[in-house]
Every structure is written in structure tokens, then in C-alpha cells.
Amino acid sequence: MAFIDDEPVKKKLAHEIGQDVALVSAEELEERIALLRAEIARLEGEVAKRRASRSAAEAVFRL
């Protein structure tokens, strides 16, 4: 006996740069924009950490 799942399978929200979005709803586009903004913020945080780390290392070796 097979069980049928009545709940629809949610697609994993992802976006590829340059992806055709002609058939994507406005709501999903807004979700993708939020996802991309969060990713940008995460990446900017990593850049800041690495720059701070590099600056600290340079300060130590200048002594």
C-alpha cells in the first residue's frame, strides 16, 4: 500500500545569475531579491572580516 502525500513539494528557492525569469511570479521575484540581498550582506561581512584580519596581521608585522 502506497502513501500519498497531500502536501505539495516546496521547491528550494534558488536563483542563478542570468536565469530567465519570464515565467516567475512577482512574489517569487521579491523572495529571490530578499535572498540575494541576504547573500550580499553575508559576503560583505566576510570581506570585512578578512580585511580586518589582514590589517591586524600587517600591524603585527610592521613592529
C-alpha positions as CSV (number, residue, x, y, z in Angstrom):
1,M,0.0,0.0,0.0
2,A,1.5,3.4,-1.1
3,F,1.0,6.5,0.9
4,I,0.2,9.7,-0.9
5,D,1.5,12.9,0.5
6,D,-1.2,15.6,0.1
7,E,1.1,18.5,0.7
8,P,2.8,19.9,-2.4
9,V,6.5,19.6,-2.5
10,K,8.1,23.1,-2.0
11,K,10.8,23.9,-4.4
12,K,14.1,25.0,-3.0
13,L,14.3,28.7,-3.5
14,A,17.4,29.5,-5.5
15,H,18.5,31.9,-8.1
16,E,21.1,31.6,-10.8
17,I,22.6,34.7,-12.2
18,G,21.2,35.4,-15.6
19,Q,18.4,32.9,-15.2
20,D,15.3,33.5,-17.3
21,V,12.6,34.9,-15.0
22,A,9.9,35.5,-17.6
23,L,7.6,32.9,-16.0
24,V,8.4,33.7,-12.4
25,S,5.7,35.5,-10.3
26,A,6.3,38.9,-8.8
27,E,6.0,37.4,-5.3
28,E,8.8,34.9,-6.1
29,L,10.9,37.6,-7.6
30,E,10.6,39.5,-4.4
31,E,11.6,36.4,-2.5
32,R,14.7,36.0,-4.7
33,I,15.6,39.6,-4.3
34,A,15.5,39.2,-0.5
35,L,17.6,36.0,-0.8
36,L,20.2,37.8,-2.9
37,R,20.3,40.8,-0.6
38,A,20.9,38.5,2.4
39,E,23.7,36.7,0.4
40,I,25.2,40.1,-0.4
41,A,25.2,41.1,3.2
42,R,26.8,37.8,4.2
43,L,29.5,38.2,1.6
44,E,30.2,41.8,2.6
45,G,30.5,40.6,6.2
46,E,33.1,38.1,5.1
47,V,35.0,40.7,3.2
48,A,35.0,43.0,6.3
49,K,36.3,40.2,8.5
50,R,39.1,39.3,6.1
51,R,40.2,42.9,5.7
52,A,40.2,43.4,9.5
53,S,42.3,40.2,9.8
54,R,44.7,41.3,7.2
55,S,45.0,44.7,8.8
56,A,45.7,43.2,12.2
57,A,48.4,40.9,10.7
58,E,50.0,43.8,8.8
59,A,50.1,45.8,12.1
60,V,51.8,42.9,13.9
61,F,54.5,42.5,11.2
62,R,55.2,46.2,11.0
63,L,56.5,46.3,14.5
